[in-house]
């Protein structure tokens, strides 16, 4: 391929990256505002109606106090069982971490075998890999608590936790890698990475008022996501999306029950696995800079409910060891 004269490339700084990603987060947050407003209005109407209708139910002979006591007792028992389940999941965190590391070993060995000792030695027949084994930064959004993090070649991880009872929203943990095309010519690459998840999640839904309102609901969705940025454009742009950029990691729901069985619900699930994400045929200009964002995306939808994520207790964590860039041309 013909050589092209090198052109100056935009410098990558932490503030630039955070500005671009914050703009994306604001656009996502705008999608949730209408849903949050509708749920807030429903909650207000529900509270007002409950105050008006409770005296009526008492007059008809319904023992509202007895129902509330029974529901509180049931909720206490559920929470006791949930605490036992969470303790069991945390106890297994070390063995799960070892299993996940072992399952990813062959992937790392393949990348190492095909790693280019010199980018000038790339083959037109078998792609060679350039490995980016340290992120530029590890960055969570404000709704997640970053309890600890570590950056080391091939050993990059973060411990995060968070909970929310808001109507809906998204939070994310980002591992951000920077890659510069080493050639003075256009270069096509494939990008591959993965998130190693080891943690637990909870969704809970409040019970309603017997015969007046049904119970609430809560939905939690986790996925691994690879975002690819063309940093040579300012503001940076993203190429056409591909299905392989996203991997579902968890779908968890809690249902507080119907009108006469609205006793609430708490659901707990362990989250563990290596979730691979890829992007094919990403073309960089001469010496062009690409920014690769490997993200744990946490989205939720609550209606009188709450979600919680724990990737911080014991040996829980979120890990992104590296990004492998397969050089095609």
Secondary structure in CASP SS format (residue, H / E / C, confidence):
PFRMAT SS
TARGET T0000
AUTHOR 0000-0000-0000
METHOD secondary structure of the structure
MODEL  1
X C 1.00
X C 1.00
X C 1.00
X C 1.00
X C 1.00
X C 1.00
X C 1.00
X C 1.00
X C 1.00
X C 1.00
X C 1.00
X C 1.00
X C 1.00
X H 1.00
X H 1.00
X H 1.00
X H 1.00
X H 1.00
X H 1.00
X H 1.00
X H 1.00
X H 1.00
X H 1.00
X H 1.00
X H 1.00
X H 1.00
X H 1.00
X H 1.00
X H 1.00
X H 1.00
X H 1.00
X H 1.00
X H 1.00
X H 1.00
X H 1.00
X H 1.00
X H 1.00
X H 1.00
X H 1.00
X H 1.00
X H 1.00
X H 1.00
X H 1.00
X H 1.00
X H 1.00
X H 1.00
X H 1.00
X H 1.00
X H 1.00
X H 1.00
X H 1.00
X H 1.00
X H 1.00
X H 1.00
X H 1.00
X H 1.00
X H 1.00
X H 1.00
X H 1.00
X C 1.00
X C 1.00
X C 1.00
X C 1.00
X H 1.00
X H 1.00
X H 1.00
X H 1.00
X H 1.00
X H 1.00
X H 1.00
X H 1.00
X H 1.00
X H 1.00
X H 1.00
X H 1.00
X H 1.00
X H 1.00
X H 1.00
X H 1.00
X H 1.00
X H 1.00
X H 1.00
X H 1.00
X H 1.00
X H 1.00
X H 1.00
X H 1.00
X H 1.00
X H 1.00
X H 1.00
X H 1.00
X C 1.00
X H 1.00
X H 1.00
X H 1.00
X H 1.00
X H 1.00
X H 1.00
X H 1.00
X H 1.00
X H 1.00
X H 1.00
X H 1.00
X H 1.00
X H 1.00
X H 1.00
X H 1.00
X H 1.00
X H 1.00
X H 1.00
X H 1.00
X H 1.00
X H 1.00
X C 1.00
X E 1.00
X C 1.00
X C 1.00
X C 1.00
X H 1.00
X H 1.00
X H 1.00
X C 1.00
X C 1.00
X C 1.00
X C 1.00
X C 1.00
X C 1.00
X E 1.00
X E 1.00
X E 1.00
X E 1.00
X E 1.00
X C 1.00
X C 1.00
X C 1.00
X C 1.00
X E 1.00
X E 1.00
X E 1.00
X E 1.00
X C 1.00
X C 1.00
X C 1.00
X C 1.00
X E 1.00
X E 1.00
X E 1.00
X E 1.00
X E 1.00
X E 1.00
X C 1.00
X C 1.00
X C 1.00
X C 1.00
X C 1.00
X C 1.00
X E 1.00
X E 1.00
X E 1.00
X E 1.00
X E 1.00
X E 1.00
X E 1.00
X E 1.00
X C 1.00
X C 1.00
X C 1.00
X E 1.00
X E 1.00
X E 1.00
X E 1.00
X E 1.00
X E 1.00
X E 1.00
X E 1.00
X E 1.00
X E 1.00
X E 1.00
X E 1.00
X E 1.00
X C 1.00
X C 1.00
X C 1.00
X C 1.00
X C 1.00
X C 1.00
X E 1.00
X E 1.00
X E 1.00
X E 1.00
X E 1.00
X E 1.00
X E 1.00
X E 1.00
X E 1.00
X E 1.00
X E 1.00
X E 1.00
X E 1.00
X E 1.00
X E 1.00
X E 1.00
X E 1.00
X E 1.00
X E 1.00
X C 1.00
X C 1.00
X C 1.00
X E 1.00
X C 1.00
X C 1.00
X C 1.00
X E 1.00
X C 1.00
X C 1.00
X C 1.00
X E 1.00
X E 1.00
X E 1.00
X E 1.00
X E 1.00
X E 1.00
X E 1.00
X E 1.00
X E 1.00
X E 1.00
X E 1.00
X E 1.00
X E 1.00
X E 1.00
X C 1.00
X C 1.00
X C 1.00
X C 1.00
X C 1.00
X C 1.00
X E 1.00
X C 1.00
X C 1.00
X C 1.00
X C 1.00
X C 1.00
X H 1.00
X H 1.00
X H 1.00
X E 1.00
X E 1.00
X E 1.00
X E 1.00
X E 1.00
X E 1.00
X E 1.00
X E 1.00
X E 1.00
X E 1.00
X C 1.00
X C 1.00
X C 1.00
X C 1.00
X C 1.00
X C 1.00
X C 1.00
X C 1.00
X C 1.00
X E 1.00
X E 1.00
X E 1.00
X E 1.00
X E 1.00
X E 1.00
X E 1.00
X E 1.00
X E 1.00
X E 1.00
X E 1.00
X E 1.00
X E 1.00
X E 1.00
X E 1.00
X E 1.00
X E 1.00
X E 1.00
X E 1.00
X E 1.00
X C 1.00
X C 1.00
X C 1.00
X C 1.00
X E 1.00
X E 1.00
X E 1.00
X E 1.00
X E 1.00
X E 1.00
X E 1.00
X E 1.00
X E 1.00
X E 1.00
X E 1.00
X E 1.00
X E 1.00
X E 1.00
X E 1.00
X C 1.00
X E 1.00
X E 1.00
X E 1.00
X E 1.00
X E 1.00
X E 1.00
X E 1.00
X C 1.00
X C 1.00
X C 1.00
X C 1.00
X C 1.00
X E 1.00
X E 1.00
X E 1.00
X C 1.00
X C 1.00
X C 1.00
X E 1.00
X E 1.00
X E 1.00
X E 1.00
X E 1.00
X C 1.00
X C 1.00
END
